[in-house]
Each structure stands twice: as C-alpha cells, then as structure tokens.
Amino acid sequence: MTGLTIDHGGAIAVDPDVLRDVAHRIDAVASRYDDARSAIMRAHRIIVDTPGFSEHVDTVGLWASGEHVARLRSECQETAESTLLMADAYEYVELRAEAEMLAQTDPSTAQRLTRRADRLAASDERISKMADDLVAQWRARRFEGLTGNLVTPALYDHVFGTAALVGAFSGFGKVLPGERLQGTADPVTVSPVKTSSPQGAPSGLAGALRRMPVAVGAQVAVEKYSFADGTTKFVAYLEGTQSVAWGGAQPWDSKSNAELYTGKRSASYQATIEALEAAGAQPGDEVDVVAHSQSAMVAAHLAMESPFDVQMQITAGSPVEPTLDDDQTIIQLRHSDDVVSGLAGGGSPEGTGSDDSITLLTEGTPQDTLGDLTVDAHHLDTYIDTAEMADELSDLRIDAMHEFWRELDTAEVVERTEYQAERVG
C-alpha cells in the first residue's frame, strides 16, 4: 500500500478559514522576530557605544544574528502572505463550485455566491489563476490508479477508465442538494437475527469497519447508545453489495446498486430505514452511519433526506459523494485503484461536509496481480488495512474523528441488534 493522503476532498486540501488562522499565527511569529531583531540591534548599539565593551563581545556575530532574525521575519511574512493567498484560492474554488451546483435548484443563492467569488478574484489577479490550476490538478489526478495496470491492462484502461468517466460526466457521482430518491422501493421484510451488548464504542476507523454484521445473512447492525442524561444515539453499520443477482430475495444486489446510483429508492435503503425503526430510532434522533460500497449510497441519502439526524458518516469505497451541510461530518476512505469508488467521478472540487470532514486516499493494491480481476481494491478487508494505517497517524483531523468515538464511549448502556432483510412479493 502506498502513501496515504488526507484532505477535505476535491481540489480543496484544507478549509480556507483554517488556513487563514494558520497565516495569522505565522504573522504573529513574524512580529516576535521583529521585536527580537530590535532588541539585538539595541544591544549592539549599546556595546559599540560603550568604550572598551566591544573588546569582550563578538559584535560581528551579534550583528549577524540580528540579520539572521530579520531574514526569518521576512520568511514568516512571505509564508503568511502566501498562505492567505492559498486560502483565498480555495475559497474561490469553493464558491464557484457551489454556485455551479446550485444554479438549477437555487439560482438566487448561486448568483450571490458568484458575486462573492468575483469580488474575491478582483482583489488579487493571482487568485483565479491559482484556482484554475488547483481544479486542473484535481481533475488530472482523480482517476490515477484506474489505468496502467500491467497484468490486466484491458480491464483497467478500458472498463475501469470508462466507469470513472461515467461517474464524472453522467452526473450520478455527486448527489446534489435537494436530490431525493424517486419511486417506490421493492417491499422488504426485516428481522432481528442477533443481539449483543458491546463493551463501548469502536476505538477508531478500523474498529468501526470491523463492526459490520457478523450473523449469517445479516446486512445491517444497529447499536443504540443510552447516556446518563436520558439521551440516546444510534450507529448503523451497513454491509456492501451481497449479490450480483438482479431483484432476488437479497436487497443488497445489483438492482439496488443501479437504483441508488441513478437516484431511485432501493430495497436496501428501505430495509435500512425499517431496521433503524425496529431498533427504536425515531425521527430527529441522531443516527450515525458506517457503510461500505453500495451502503455508502444508502448513507448519503440517510444524511440528506431521511427523518434521522446524521451527524457523522464513515464510508469506504463509495460510488457517490453526498452534499452535506456544514454541521455534518463525513470520513471517506477511497482507493485510487477501486473502480467502484471511481464511479463517484472524483466527487466535486469543493468537497463536502463540515470542516472536520476528510477524504483518506491511497492505492489499495499497488502491486499489479491477477487479484485485480476480483477488484480486490474494493474489498472491505483492503479498506480495513487503510483504516489501520490512518488510525496510526498523528494528525489533528484524525484526532477529531477519534473524539466522536470517545463521546460514544461515555454511554452507560450499548445495545446491538443485527438484522436480516429480504425482498418479498
């Protein structure tokens, strides 16, 4: 497995406000250097002006120290200025992308965002050029890993490459604001098949992905966390595709994949809603989601249109990217050589979700082998390997995600139920 990159998704690596805060901190350091140089220069003047004092002090070295501090001050100022410029470029990308996305559903807001972007670009002629370069770089790298396989070039270069282009240009790879699943899902029955009482919440990304249902036939596990103050939270763990068949008893099949990807209500989505209701979740309750593959599309619509309050979702190998509100956090694990993840078309330049939302990207199976024929880069076990690597990193964005689990760990009671769903009729 190659190196792991962490960013906000799309062309925006870091939230613009975070960058501006960093720039202001750097500028504060520059002012301290200015004070230090002034103190050194005053000391130098006192020494050279005092008869006989300079014989005991290396005044040349002292002067050089002052000049070195001055260079450090200049470097800090330049870094602060370039950081502010990068923040403006990121914000410009974000504003333009959001305006384009809202042009059809909310034209007045789109126009307002466009005006803000135009004012920002007018403040510095470098901003729009930097923004164009950022988007171009993002577009160029978003399909890296899906082509150039030496063992199965026809599969990767033609089939996988085409799938990625479908995601990018069909419009299905990004779930836009206001998009709701259409139609009526196939009827399902949902039955509990296993109950347990876990000892607290998972201890990280890998632990979360390992909480997928274990009972034979189960596709959904729901954990109910009850706290001392009487509040409750739910976490749903949703399996990926279980069958390549079409329309049989198994709701997590190819039919549901196609329905969800094209914006139709699927049996797997319906089964998830019914499993949550069976577990006691009511409209307005916080329901957070850990999902793989097809179920990441379920998670997207749970967050965007269900009656539940989805504050956190963790997805692995999602074929789509949702459009989340600023108070919703998403942790996306993606493999650059995963054709299913490629169906998201790289997501969108502006990314999605809260400031704490991140995309973890790496090549799942960097060695070209015949295992690529089974799309092993998409397997849950491969994503668990990536999650383990992420859990070991010392990164503030990863630490913020761990805080989510620590809060759940304060629950007095944890009840877990696994459900099996089937199509009927």
Secondary structure as UniProt FT lines:
FT   STRAND          5..7
FT   TURN            10..11
FT   HELIX           16..49
FT   TURN            51..52
FT   HELIX           53..56
FT   HELIX           59..102
FT   TURN            103..105
FT   HELIX           107..123
FT   HELIX           126..141
FT   TURN            142..145
FT   HELIX           153..154
FT   HELIX           155..160
FT   HELIX           161..169
FT   TURN            177..178
FT   STRAND          188..196
FT   HELIX           205..209
FT   TURN            210..211
FT   TURN            216..217
FT   STRAND          220..226
FT   TURN            228..229
FT   STRAND          232..238
FT   HELIX           254..261
FT   TURN            262..263
FT   HELIX           267..278
FT   TURN            279..280
FT   TURN            283..284
FT   STRAND          286..292
FT   HELIX           294..305
FT   STRAND          312..316
FT   TURN            326..327
FT   STRAND          329..335
FT   TURN            336..337
FT   HELIX           339..342
FT   TURN            343..346
FT   TURN            349..350
FT   TURN            355..356
FT   STRAND          358..362
FT   HELIX           370..374
FT   HELIX           376..378
FT   HELIX           380..391
FT   HELIX           396..408
FT   TURN            409..410
FT   STRAND          413..423
//
